[in-house]
Amino acid sequence: MTTTVPAPRAATVAAVGGCAALLLRPVLLADLSHPAIVLAVLFCALAIVGLTWPLSDQTPRLLAAHVRYPDVSRQKSVVLVVGVAAFAVGRFVAGGHPPTNEIGVAVLGNTLAAVAEEAFFRRFLYGVLAPYGAGVAIGGTAVAFAAVHVTVYGAWVLPIDLAAGALLSWQRWATGSWTVPAATHVIANLLVVM
């Protein structure tokens, strides 16, 4: 059975549209009394695109070609530990702030954002770029991931988010799955709010 894959132009429109929506978050949220609802809708839409976009029948082969270990679950565990450790070191070095009173909302919102972004960047966008090679898929998703955070956090975050995007994209490549970077991203976001 062959999967019908949308034309590259449709994937480009979806990728640009998703990134534009993320870039425009400050504008979309300006002067709103309930920005959490708008963010929830945005991240749910990204998750839907990221999880349902049909990828080429060749994409799983391209993504799994590098997996050399017979015990894939062990490989995924090691890659997850490496990613979480990197974010934990970053949190320790950067310091932080005490948890807020709305910790439950922050945990839920940050978890939704992390899963949606990983579905969008590491499943959808990585899958679209994978036919052009691992370097393009890793680099392209890392740059896009870093760029969409600049309008929210400022230009100072670009090198940090570029490194984070590269790590998450490497995890995607190393495991052949978007779920490991999603788990890492959730934990990284939780480290920020805790």
Contact map, one row per residue, 1 for C-alpha under 8 A:
11100000000000000000000000000000000000000000000000000000000000000000000000000000000000000000000000000000000000000000000000000000000000000000000000000000000000000000000000000000000000000000000000
11110000000000000000000000000000000000000000000000000000100000000000000000000000000000000000000000000000000000000000000000000000000000000000000000000000000000000000000000000000000000000000000000
11111000000000000000000000000000000000000000000000000111100000000000000000000000000000000000000000000000000000000000000000000000000000000000000000000000000000000000000000000000000000000000000000
01111100000000000000000000000000000000000000000000000101000000000000000000000000000000000000000000000000000000000000000000000000000000000000000000000000000000000000000000000000000000000000000000
00111110000000000000000000000000000000000000000000000111000000000000000000000000000000000000000000000000000000000000000000000000000000000000000000000000000000000000000000000000000000000000000000
00011111111000000000000000000000000000000000000000000100000000000000000000000000000000000000000000000000000000000000000000000000000000000000000000000000000000000000000000000000000000000000000000
00001111111000000000000000000000000000000000000000000000000000000000000000000000000000000000000000000000000000000000000000000000000000000000000000000000000000000000000000000000000000000000000000
00000111111100000000000000000000000000000000000000000000000000000000000000000000000000000000000000000000000000000000000000000000000000000000000000000000000000000000000000000000000000000000000000
00000111111110000000000000000000000000000000000000000000000000000000000000000000000000000000000000000000000000000000000000000000000000000000000000000000000000000000000000000000000000000000000000
00000111111111000000000000000000000000000000000000000000000000000000000000000000000000000000000000000000000000000000000000000000000000000000000000000000000000000000000000000000000000000000000000
00000111111111100000000000000000000000000000000000000000000000000000000000000000000000000000000000000000000000000000000000000001000000000000000000000000000000000000000000000000000000000000000000
00000001111111110000000000000000000000000000000000000000000000000000000000000000000000000000000000000000000000000000000000000000000000000000000000000000000000000000000000000000000000000000000000
00000000111111111000000000000000000000000000000000000000000000000000000000000000000000000000000000000000000000000000000000000000000000000000000000000000000000000000000000000000000000000000000000
00000000011111111100000000000000000000000000000010000000000000000000000000000000000000000000000000000000000000000000000000000000000000000000000000000000000000000000000000000000000000000000000000
00000000001111111110000000000000000000000000000000000000000000000000000000000000000000000000000000000000000000000000000000001000000000000000000000000000000000000000000000000000000000000000000000
00000000000111111111000000000000000000000000000000000000000000000000000000000000000000000000000000000000000000000000000000000000000000000000000000000000000000000000000000000000000000000000000000
00000000000011111111100000000000000000000000000000000000000000000000000000000000000000000000000000000000000000000000000000000000000000000000000000000000000000000000000000000000000000000000000000
00000000000001111111110000000000000000000000010000000000000000000000000000000000000000000000000000000000000000000000000100000000000000000000000000000000000000000000000000000000000000000000000000
00000000000000111111111000000000000000000000000000000000000000000000000000000000000000000000000000000000000000000000000000000000000000000000000100010000000000000000000000000000000000000000000000
00000000000000011111111100000000000000000000000000000000000000000000000000000000000000000000000000000000000000000000000000000000000000000000000000010000000000000000000000000000000000000000000000
00000000000000001111111110000000000000000100000000000000000000000000000000000000000000000000000000000000000000000000000000000000000000000000000000000000000000000000000000000000000000000000000000
00000000000000000111111110000000000000000000000000000000000000000000000000000000000000000000000000000000000000000000000000000000000000000000000000011000000000000000000000000000000000000000000000
00000000000000000011111111000000000000000000000000000000000000000000000000000000000000000000000000000000000000000000000000000000000000000000000000111111000000000000000000000000000000000000000000
00000000000000000001111111110000000000000000000000000000000000000000000000000000000000000000000000000000000000000000000000000000000000000000000000000010000000000000000000000000000000000000000000
00000000000000000000111111111000000000000000000000000000000000000000000000000000000000000000000000000000000000000000000000000000000000000000000000000011000000000000000000000000000000000000000000
00000000000000000000001111111100000000000000000000000000000000000000000000000000000000000000000000000000000000000000000000000000000000000000000000000011000000000000000000000000000000000000000000
00000000000000000000000111111100000000000000000000000000000000000000000000000000000000000000000000000000000000000000000000000000000000000000000000000000000000000000000000000000000000000000000000
00000000000000000000000111111100000001000000000000000000000000000000000000000000000000000000000000000000000000000000000000000000000000000000000000000000000000000000000000000000000000000000000000
00000000000000000000000011111111001001000000000000000000000000000000000000000000000000000000000000000000000000000000000000000000000000000000000000000000000000000000000000000000000000000000000000
00000000000000000000000001111111000000000000000000000000000000000000000000000000000000000000000000000000000000000000000000000000000000000000000000000000000000000000000000000000000000000000000000
00000000000000000000000000001111100000000000000000000000000000000000000000000000000000000000000000000000000000000000000000000000000000000000000000000000000000000000000000000000000000000000000000
00000000000000000000000000001111111000000000000000000000000000000000000000000000000000000000000000000000000000000000000000000000000000000000000000000000000000000000000000000000000000000000000000
00000000000000000000000000000011111000000000000000000000000000000000000000000000000000000000000000000000000000000000000000000000000000000000000000000000000000000000000000000000000000000000000000
00000000000000000000000000000001111111000000000000000000000000000000000000000000000000000000000000000000000000000000000000000000000000000000000000000000000000000000000000000000000000000000000000
00000000000000000000000000001001111111100000000000000000000000000000000000000000000000000000000000000000000000000000000000000000000000000000000000000000000000000000000000000000000000000000000000
00000000000000000000000000000000011111110000000000000000000000000000000000000000000000000000000000000000000010000000000000000000000000000000000000000000000000000000000000000000000000000000000000
00000000000000000000000000000000011111111000000000000000000000000000000000000000000000000000000000000000000000000000000000000000000000000000000000000000000000000000000000000000000000000000000000
00000000000000000000000000011000011111111100000000000000000000000000000000000000000000000000000000000000000000000000000000000000000000000000000000000000000000000000000000000000000000000000000000
00000000000000000000000000000000001111111110000000000000000000000000000000000000000000000000000000000000000000000000000000000000000000000000000000000000000000000000000000000000000000000000000000
00000000000000000000000000000000000111111111000000000000000000000000000000000000000000000000000000000000000010010000000000000000000000000000000000000000000000000000000000000000000000000000000000
00000000000000000000000000000000000011111111100000000000000000000000000000000000000000000000000000000000000000000000000000000000000000000000000000000000000000000000000000000000000000000000000000
00000000000000000000100000000000000001111111110000000000000000000000000000000000000000000000000000000000000000000000000000000000000000000000000000000000000000000000000000000000000000000000000000
00000000000000000000000000000000000000111111111000000000000000000000000000000000000000000000000000000000000000011001100000000000000000000000000000000000000000000000000000000000000000000000000000
00000000000000000000000000000000000000011111111100000000000000000000000000000000000000000000000000000000000000010001000000000000000000000000000000000000000000000000000000000000000000000000000000
00000000000000000000000000000000000000001111111110000000000000000000000000000000000000000000000000000000000000000000000000000000000000000000000000000000000000000000000000000000000000000000000000
00000000000000000100000000000000000000000111111111000000000000000000000000000000000000000000000000000000000000000001101100000000000000000000000000000000000000000000000000000000000000000000000000
00000000000000000000000000000000000000000011111111100000000000000000000000000000000000000000000000000000000000000011101100000000000000000000000000000000000000000000000000000000000000000000000000
00000000000000000000000000000000000000000001111111110000000000000000000000000000000000000000000000000000000000000000000000000000000000000000000000000000000000000000000000000000000000000000000000
00000000000001000000000000000000000000000000111111111000000000000000000000000000000000000000000000000000000000000000001100010000000000000000000000000000000000000000000000000000000000000000000000
00000000000000000000000000000000000000000000011111111000000000000000000000000000000000000000000000000000000000000001011110111000000000000000000000000000000000000000000000000000000000000000000000
00000000000000000000000000000000000000000000001111111000000000000000000000000000000000000000000000000000000000000000001100110000000000000000000000000000000000000000000000000000000000000000000000
00000000000000000000000000000000000000000000000111111100000000000000000000000000000000000000000000000000000000000000000000000000000000000000000000000000000000000000000000000000000000000000000000
00000000000000000000000000000000000000000000000011111110000000000000000000000000000000000000000000000000000000000000000000010000000000000000000000000000000000000000000000000000000000000000000000
00111100000000000000000000000000000000000000000000011111000000000000000000000000000000000000000000000000000000000000000000000000000000000000000000000000000000000000000000000000000000000000000000
00101000000000000000000000000000000000000000000000001111101000000000000000000000000000000000000000000000000000000000000000010011000000000000000000000000000000000000000000000000000000000000000000
00111000000000000000000000000000000000000000000000000111111100000000000000000000000000000000000000000000000000000000000000000000000000000000000000000000000000000000000000000000000000000000000000
01100000000000000000000000000000000000000000000000000011111110000000000000000000000000000000000000000000000000000000000000000000000000000000000000000000000000000000000000000000000000000000000000
00000000000000000000000000000000000000000000000000000001111111000000000000000000000000000000000000000000000000000000000000000000001000000000000000000000000000000000000000000000000000000000000000
00000000000000000000000000000000000000000000000000000011111111100000000000000000000000000000000000000000000000000000000000000010011000000000000000000000000000000000000000000000000000000000000000
00000000000000000000000000000000000000000000000000000001111111110000000000000000000000000000000000000000000000000000000000000000000000000000000000000000000000000000000000000001000000000000000000
00000000000000000000000000000000000000000000000000000000111111111000000000000000000000000000000000000000000000000000000000000000000000000000000000000000000000000000000000000000000000000000000000
00000000000000000000000000000000000000000000000000000000011111111000000000000000000000000000000000000000000000000000000000000000011000000000000000000000000000000000000000000000000000000000000000
00000000000000000000000000000000000000000000000000000000001111111100000000000000000000000000000000000000000000000000000000000000010000000000000000000000000000000000000000001001000000000000000000
00000000000000000000000000000000000000000000000000000000000111111110000000000000000000000000000000000000000000000000000000000000000000000000000000000000000000000000000000001011000000000000000000
00000000000000000000000000000000000000000000000000000000000011111111000000000000000000000000000000000000000000000000000000000000000000000000000000000000000000000000000000000000000000000000000000
00000000000000000000000000000000000000000000000000000000000000111111000000000000000000000000000000000000000000000000000000000000000000000000000000000000000000000000000000001100000000000000000000
00000000000000000000000000000000000000000000000000000000000000011111100100000000000000000000000000000000000000000000000000000000000000000000000000000000000000000000000000000111000000000000000000
00000000000000000000000000000000000000000000000000000000000000001111110000000000000000000000000000000000000000000000000000000000000000000000000000000000000000000000000000000000000000000000000000
00000000000000000000000000000000000000000000000000000000000000000011111100100000000000000000000000000000000000000000000000000000000000000000000000000000000000000000000000000000000000000000000000
00000000000000000000000000000000000000000000000000000000000000000001111100000000000000000000000000000000000000000000000000000000000000000000000000000000000000000000000000000000000000000000000000
00000000000000000000000000000000000000000000000000000000000000000000111111100000000000000000000000000000000000000000000000000000000000000000000000000000000000000000000000000000000000000000000000
00000000000000000000000000000000000000000000000000000000000000000010111111110000000000000000000000000000000000000000000000000000000000000000000000000000000000000000000000000010000000000000000000
00000000000000000000000000000000000000000000000000000000000000000000001111111000000000000000000000000000000000000000000000000000000000000000000000000000000000000000000000000000000000000000000000
00000000000000000000000000000000000000000000000000000000000000000000001111111100000000000000000000000000000000000000000000000000000000000000000000000000000000000000000000000000000000000000000000
00000000000000000000000000000000000000000000000000000000000000000000101111111110000000000000000000000000000000000000000000000000000000000000000000000000000000000000000000000010000000000000000000
00000000000000000000000000000000000000000000000000000000000000000000000111111111000000000000000000000000000000000000000000000000000000000000000000000000000000000000000000000110000100000000000000
00000000000000000000000000000000000000000000000000000000000000000000000011111111100000000000000000000000000000000000000000000000000000000000000000000000000000000000000000000000000000000000000000
00000000000000000000000000000000000000000000000000000000000000000000000001111111110000000000000000000000000000000000000000000000000000000000000000000000000000000000000000000000000000000000000000
00000000000000000000000000000000000000000000000000000000000000000000000000111111111000000000000000000000000000000000000000000000000000000000000000000000000000000000000000100110000100000000000000
00000000000000000000000000000000000000000000000000000000000000000000000000011111111100000000000000000000000000000000000000000000000000000000000000000000000000000000000000100000000110110000000000
00000000000000000000000000000000000000000000000000000000000000000000000000001111111110000000000000000000000000000000000000000000000000000000000000000000000000000000000000000000000000000000000000
00000000000000000000000000000000000000000000000000000000000000000000000000000111111111000000000000000000000000000000000000000000000000000000000000000000000000000000000000000000000000000000000000
00000000000000000000000000000000000000000000000000000000000000000000000000000011111111100000000000000000000000000000000000000000000000000000000000000000000000000000001100100000000010010000000000
00000000000000000000000000000000000000000000000000000000000000000000000000000001111111110000000000000000000000000000000000000000000000000000000000000000000000000000000000000000000000010011000000
00000000000000000000000000000000000000000000000000000000000000000000000000000000111111111000000000000000000000000000000000000000000000000000000000000000000000000000000000000000000000000000000000
00000000000000000000000000000000000000000000000000000000000000000000000000000000011111111100000000000000000000000000000000000000000000000000000000000000000000000000000000000000000000000000000000
00000000000000000000000000000000000000000000000000000000000000000000000000000000001111111110000000000000000000000000000000000000000000000000000000000000000000000000000000000000000000000001000000
00000000000000000000000000000000000000000000000000000000000000000000000000000000000111111111000000000000000000000000000000000000000000000000000000000000000000000000000000000000000000000001001000
00000000000000000000000000000000000000000000000000000000000000000000000000000000000011111111100000000000000000000000000000000000000000000000000000000000000000000000000000000000000000000000000000
00000000000000000000000000000000000000000000000000000000000000000000000000000000000001111111110000000000000000000000000000000000000000000000000000000000000000000000000000000000000000000000000000
00000000000000000000000000000000000000000000000000000000000000000000000000000000000000111111111100000000000000000000000000000000000000000000000000000000000000000000000000000000000000000000001100
00000000000000000000000000000000000000000000000000000000000000000000000000000000000000011111111100000000000000000000000000000000000000000000000000000000000000000000000000000000000000000000000000
00000000000000000000000000000000000000000000000000000000000000000000000000000000000000001111111000000000000000000000000000000000000000000000000000000000000000000000000000000000000000000000000000
00000000000000000000000000000000000000000000000000000000000000000000000000000000000000000111111100000000000000000000000000000000000000000000000000000000000000000000000000000000000000000000000000
00000000000000000000000000000000000000000000000000000000000000000000000000000000000000000011111110000000000000000000000000000000000000000000000000000000000000000000000000000000000000000000000000
00000000000000000000000000000000000000000000000000000000000000000000000000000000000000000011011111000000000000000000000000000000000000000000000000000000000000000000000000000000000000000000000100
00000000000000000000000000000000000000000000000000000000000000000000000000000000000000000000001111100000000000000000000000000000000000000000000000000000000000000000000000000000000000000000000011
00000000000000000000000000000000000000000000000000000000000000000000000000000000000000000000000111110000000000000000000000000000000000000000000000000000000000000000000000000000000000000000000011
00000000000000000000000000000000000000000000000000000000000000000000000000000000000000000000000011111010000000000000000000000000000000000000000000000000000000000000000000000000000000000000000011
00000000000000000000000000000000000000000000000000000000000000000000000000000000000000000000000001111110000000000000000000000000000000000000000000000000000000000000000000000000000000000000000010
00000000000000000000000000000000000000000000000000000000000000000000000000000000000000000000000000111110000000000000000000000000000000000000000000000000000000000000000000000000000000000000000000
00000000000000000000000000000000000000000000000000000000000000000000000000000000000000000000000000011111110000000000000000000000000000000000000000000000000000000000000000000000000000000000000000
00000000000000000000000000000000000000000000000000000000000000000000000000000000000000000000000000111111111000000000000000000000000000000000000000000000000000000000000000000000000000000000000011
00000000000000000000000000000000000000000000000000000000000000000000000000000000000000000000000000000111111100000000000000000000000000000000000000000000000000000000000000000000000000000000000000
00000000000000000000000000000000000000000000000000000000000000000000000000000000000000000000000000000111111110000000000000000000000000000000000000000000000000000000000000000000000000000000000000
00000000000000000000000000000000000000000000000000000000000000000000000000000000000000000000000000000111111111000000000000000000000000000000000000000000000000000000000000000000000000000000000010
00000000000000000000000000000000000000000000000000000000000000000000000000000000000000000000000000000011111111100000000000000000000000000000000000000000000000000000000000000000000000000000010010
00000000000000000000000000000000000000000000000000000000000000000000000000000000000000000000000000000001111111110000000000000000000000000000000000000000000000000000000000000000000000000000000000
00000000000000000000000000000000000100010000000000000000000000000000000000000000000000000000000000000000111111111000000000000000000000000000000000000000000000000000000000000000000000000000000000
00000000000000000000000000000000000000000000000000000000000000000000000000000000000000000000000000000000011111111100000000000000000000000000000000000000000000000000000000000000000000000100110000
00000000000000000000000000000000000000000000000000000000000000000000000000000000000000000000000000000000001111111110000000000000000000000000000000000000000000000000000000000000000000000100110000
00000000000000000000000000000000000000010011000000000000000000000000000000000000000000000000000000000000000111111111000000000000000000000000000000000000000000000000000000000000000000000000000000
00000000000000000000000000000000000000000010000000000000000000000000000000000000000000000000000000000000000011111111100000000000000000000000000000000000000000000000000000000000000000000000000000
00000000000000000000000000000000000000000000000000000000000000000000000000000000000000000000000000000000000001111111110000000000000000000000000000000000000000000000000000000000000001001100100000
00000000000000000000000000000000000000000000001000000000000000000000000000000000000000000000000000000000000000111111111000000000000000000000000000000000000000000000000000000000000001101100000000
00000000000000000000000000000000000000000011011001000000000000000000000000000000000000000000000000000000000000011111111100000000000000000000000000000000000000000000000000000000000000000000000000
00000000000000000000000000000000000000000010011000000000000000000000000000000000000000000000000000000000000000001111111111000000000000000000000000000000000000000000000000000000000000000000000000
00000000000000000000000000000000000000000000000001000000000000000000000000000000000000000000000000000000000000000111111111100000000000000000000000000000000000000000000000000000011011001000000000
00000000000000000000000000000000000000000000011011100000000000000000000000000000000000000000000000000000000000000011111111110000000000000000000000000000000000000000000000000000010001000000000000
00000000000000000100000000000000000000000000011011100000000000000000000000000000000000000000000000000000000000000001111111111000000000000000000000000000000000000000000000000000000000000000000000
00000000000000000000000000000000000000000000000001000000000000000000000000000000000000000000000000000000000000000000111111111100000000000000100110000000000000000000000000000000000000000000000000
00000000000000000000000000000000000000000000000000000000000000000000000000000000000000000000000000000000000000000000111111111110000000000000100000000000000000000000000110010000010010000000000000
00000000000000000000000000000000000000000000000001100000000000000000000000000000000000000000000000000000000000000000011111111110000000000000000000000000000000000000000000000000110000000000000000
00000000000000000000000000000000000000000000000011101010000000000000000000000000000000000000000000000000000000000000001111111111000000000000000000000000000000000000000000000000000000000000000000
00000000000000100000000000000000000000000000000001000000000000000000000000000000000000000000000000000000000000000000000111111111100000001000100000000000000000000000000000000000000000000000000000
00000000000000000000000000000000000000000000000000000000000000000000000000000000000000000000000000000000000000000000000011111111110000001101100000000000000000000000000010000000000000000000000000
00000000000000000000000000000000000000000000000000000010001000000000000000000000000000000000000000000000000000000000000001111111111000001000000000000000000000000000000000000000000000000000000000
00000000001000000000000000000000000000000000000000000010000000000000000000000000000000000000000000000000000000000000000000011111111000001000000000000000000000000000000000000000000000000000000000
00000000000000000000000000000000000000000000000000000000000000000000000000000000000000000000000000000000000000000000000000001111111110011001000000000000000000000000000000000000000000000000000000
00000000000000000000000000000000000000000000000000000000001001100000000000000000000000000000000000000000000000000000000000000111111111011000000000000000000000000000000000000000000000000000000000
00000000000000000000000000000000000000000000000000000000011001000000000000000000000000000000000000000000000000000000000000000011111110000000000000000000000000000000000000000000000000000000000000
00000000000000000000000000000000000000000000000000000000000000000000000000000000000000000000000000000000000000000000000000000000111111011000000000000000000000000000000000000000000000000000000000
00000000000000000000000000000000000000000000000000000000000000000000000000000000000000000000000000000000000000000000000000000000111111111000000000000000000000000000000000000000000000000000000000
00000000000000000000000000000000000000000000000000000000000000000000000000000000000000000000000000000000000000000000000000000000010111111100000000000000000000000000000000001000000000000000000000
00000000000000000000000000000000000000000000000000000000000000000000000000000000000000000000000000000000000000000000000000000000000011111110000000000000000000000000000000000000000000000000000000
00000000000000000000000000000000000000000000000000000000000000000000000000000000000000000000000000000000000000000000000000000000110111111111000000000000000000000000000000000000000000000000000000
00000000000000000000000000000000000000000000000000000000000000000000000000000000000000000000000000000000000000000000000000001111110111111111100000000000000000000000000010000000000000000000000000
00000000000000000000000000000000000000000000000000000000000000000000000000000000000000000000000000000000000000000000000000000100000001111111110000000000000000000000010011001000000000000000000000
00000000000000000000000000000000000000000000000000000000000000000000000000000000000000000000000000000000000000000000000000000000000000111111111000000000000000000000010010000000000000000000000000
00000000000000000000000000000000000000000000000000000000000000000000000000000000000000000000000000000000000000000000000000000100100000011111111100000000000000000000000000000000000000000000000000
00000000000000000000000000000000000000000000000000000000000000000000000000000000000000000000000000000000000000000000000011001100000000001111111110000000000000000000110010000000000000000000000000
00000000000000000000000000000000000000000000000000000000000000000000000000000000000000000000000000000000000000000000000000000000000000000111111111000000000000001111110110000000000000000000000000
00000000000000000000000000000000000000000000000000000000000000000000000000000000000000000000000000000000000000000000000000000000000000000011111111100000000000000100100000000000000000000000000000
00000000000000000010000000000000000000000000000000000000000000000000000000000000000000000000000000000000000000000000000010000000000000000001111111110000000000000000000000000000000000000000000000
00000000000000000000000000000000000000000000000000000000000000000000000000000000000000000000000000000000000000000000000010000000000000000000111111111000000000001100100000000000000000000000000000
00000000000000000000000000000000000000000000000000000000000000000000000000000000000000000000000000000000000000000000000000000000000000000000011111111100000011111101100000000000000000000000000000
00000000000000000000001000000000000000000000000000000000000000000000000000000000000000000000000000000000000000000000000000000000000000000000001111111100000001000000000000000000000000000000000000
00000000000000000011011000000000000000000000000000000000000000000000000000000000000000000000000000000000000000000000000000000000000000000000000111111111000000000000000000000000000000000000000000
00000000000000000000011000000000000000000000000000000000000000000000000000000000000000000000000000000000000000000000000000000000000000000000000011111111110011001000000000000000000000000000000000
00000000000000000000001000000000000000000000000000000000000000000000000000000000000000000000000000000000000000000000000000000000000000000000000001111111111111000000000000000000000000000000000000
00000000000000000000001111000000000000000000000000000000000000000000000000000000000000000000000000000000000000000000000000000000000000000000000000011111111000000000000000000000000000000000000000
00000000000000000000001011000000000000000000000000000000000000000000000000000000000000000000000000000000000000000000000000000000000000000000000000011111110000000000000000000000000000000000000000
00000000000000000000000000000000000000000000000000000000000000000000000000000000000000000000000000000000000000000000000000000000000000000000000000001111111110000000000000000000000000000000000000
00000000000000000000000000000000000000000000000000000000000000000000000000000000000000000000000000000000000000000000000000000000000000000000000000001111111111000000000000000000000000000000000000
00000000000000000000000000000000000000000000000000000000000000000000000000000000000000000000000000000000000000000000000000000000000000000000000000000110111111000000000000000000000000000000000000
00000000000000000000000000000000000000000000000000000000000000000000000000000000000000000000000000000000000000000000000000000000000000000000000000000100111111100000000000000000000000000000000000
00000000000000000000000000000000000000000000000000000000000000000000000000000000000000000000000000000000000000000000000000000000000000000000000001001100111111111000000000000000000000000000000000
00000000000000000000000000000000000000000000000000000000000000000000000000000000000000000000000000000000000000000000000000000000000000000000000001101100011111111100000000000000000000000000000000
00000000000000000000000000000000000000000000000000000000000000000000000000000000000000000000000000000000000000000000000000000000000000000000000001000000000111111110000000000000000000000000000000
00000000000000000000000000000000000000000000000000000000000000000000000000000000000000000000000000000000000000000000000000000000000000000000000001000000000011111111000000000000000000000000000000
00000000000000000000000000000000000000000000000000000000000000000000000000000000000000000000000000000000000000000000000000000000000000000000010011001000000011111111100000000000000000000000000000
00000000000000000000000000000000000000000000000000000000000000000000000000000000000000000000000000000000000000000000000000000000000000000000011011000000000001111111110000000000000000000000000000
00000000000000000000000000000000000000000000000000000000000000000000000000000000000000000000000000000000000000000000000000000000000000000000010000000000000000111111111000000000000000000000000000
00000000000000000000000000000000000000000000000000000000000000000000000000000000000000000000000000000000000000000000000000000000000000000000010001000000000000011111111100000000000000000000000000
00000000000000000000000000000000000000000000000000000000000000000000000000000000000000000000000000000000000000000000000000000000000000000000111011000000000000001111111110000000000000000000000000
00000000000000000000000000000000000000000000000000000000000000000000000000000000000000000000000000000000000000000000000000000000000000000110110000000000000000000111111111000000000000000000000000
00000000000000000000000000000000000000000000000000000000000000000000000000000000001000000000000000000000000000000000000000000000000000000000000000000000000000000011111111100000000000000000000000
00000000000000000000000000000000000000000000000000000000000000000000000000000000001000000000000000000000000000000000000001000000000000000000010000000000000000000001111111110000000010011000000000
00000000000000000000000000000000000000000000000000000000000000000000000000000000000000000000000000000000000000000000000001000100000000001110110000000000000000000000111111111000000010000000000000
00000000000000000000000000000000000000000000000000000000000000000000000000000000000000000000000000000000000000000000000000000000000000000100000000000000000000000000011111111100000000000000000000
00000000000000000000000000000000000000000000000000000000000000000000000000000011001000000000000000000000000000000000000000000000000000000000000000000000000000000000001111111110010110000000000000
00000000000000000000000000000000000000000000000000000000000000000000000000000000000000000000000000000000000000000000000001000000000000000000000000000000000000000000000111111111110110000000000000
00000000000000000000000000000000000000000000000000000000000000110100000000000000000000000000000000000000000000000000000000000000000001000100000000000000000000000000000011111111100000000000000000
00000000000000000000000000000000000000000000000000000000000000000110000000010010000000000000000000000000000000000000000000000000000000000000000000000000000000000000000001111111000000000000000000
00000000000000000000000000000000000000000000000000000000000000010010000100110010000000000000000000000000000000000000000000000000000000000000000000000000000000000000000000111111100100000000000000
00000000000000000000000000000000000000000000000000000000000100110010000000000000000000000000000000000000000000000000000000000000000000000000000000000000000000000000000000011111110000000000000000
00000000000000000000000000000000000000000000000000000000000000000000000000000000000000000000000000000000000000000000000000100000000000000000000000000000000000000000000000011011111110000000000000
00000000000000000000000000000000000000000000000000000000000000000000000000000000000000000000000000000000000000000000011001100000000000000000000000000000000000000000000000110001111111000000000000
00000000000000000000000000000000000000000000000000000000000000000000000000000000000000000000000000000000000000000000010000000000000000000000000000000000000000000000000000000000111111100000000000
00000000000000000000000000000000000000000000000000000000000000000000000000010011000000000000000000000000000000000000000000000000000000000000000000000000000000000000000000110010111111110000000000
00000000000000000000000000000000000000000000000000000000000000000000000000000001001000000000000000000000000000000000010001000000000000000000000000000000000000000000000110110000111111111000000000
00000000000000000000000000000000000000000000000000000000000000000000000000000000000000000000000000000000000000000110011000000000000000000000000000000000000000000000000000000000011111111100000000
00000000000000000000000000000000000000000000000000000000000000000000000000000001000000000000000000000000000000000010000000000000000000000000000000000000000000000000000000000000001111111110000000
00000000000000000000000000000000000000000000000000000000000000000000000000000001001100000000000000000000000000000000000000000000000000000000000000000000000000000000000100000000000111111111000000
00000000000000000000000000000000000000000000000000000000000000000000000000000000000000000000000000000000000000000110010000000000000000000000000000000000000000000000000100000000000011111111100000
00000000000000000000000000000000000000000000000000000000000000000000000000000000000000000000000000000000000001100110000000000000000000000000000000000000000000000000000000000000000001111111110000
00000000000000000000000000000000000000000000000000000000000000000000000000000000000100000000000000000000000000000000000000000000000000000000000000000000000000000000000000000000000000111111111000
00000000000000000000000000000000000000000000000000000000000000000000000000000000000100110000000000000000000000000000000000000000000000000000000000000000000000000000000000000000000000011111111100
00000000000000000000000000000000000000000000000000000000000000000000000000000000000000000000000000000000000001100100000000000000000000000000000000000000000000000000000000000000000000001111111110
00000000000000000000000000000000000000000000000000000000000000000000000000000000000000000000000000000000001001100000000000000000000000000000000000000000000000000000000000000000000000000111111111
00000000000000000000000000000000000000000000000000000000000000000000000000000000000000010010000000000000000000000000000000000000000000000000000000000000000000000000000000000000000000000011111111
00000000000000000000000000000000000000000000000000000000000000000000000000000000000000000010000100000000000000000000000000000000000000000000000000000000000000000000000000000000000000000001111111
00000000000000000000000000000000000000000000000000000000000000000000000000000000000000000000000011110010011000000000000000000000000000000000000000000000000000000000000000000000000000000000111111
00000000000000000000000000000000000000000000000000000000000000000000000000000000000000000000000011100010000000000000000000000000000000000000000000000000000000000000000000000000000000000000011111
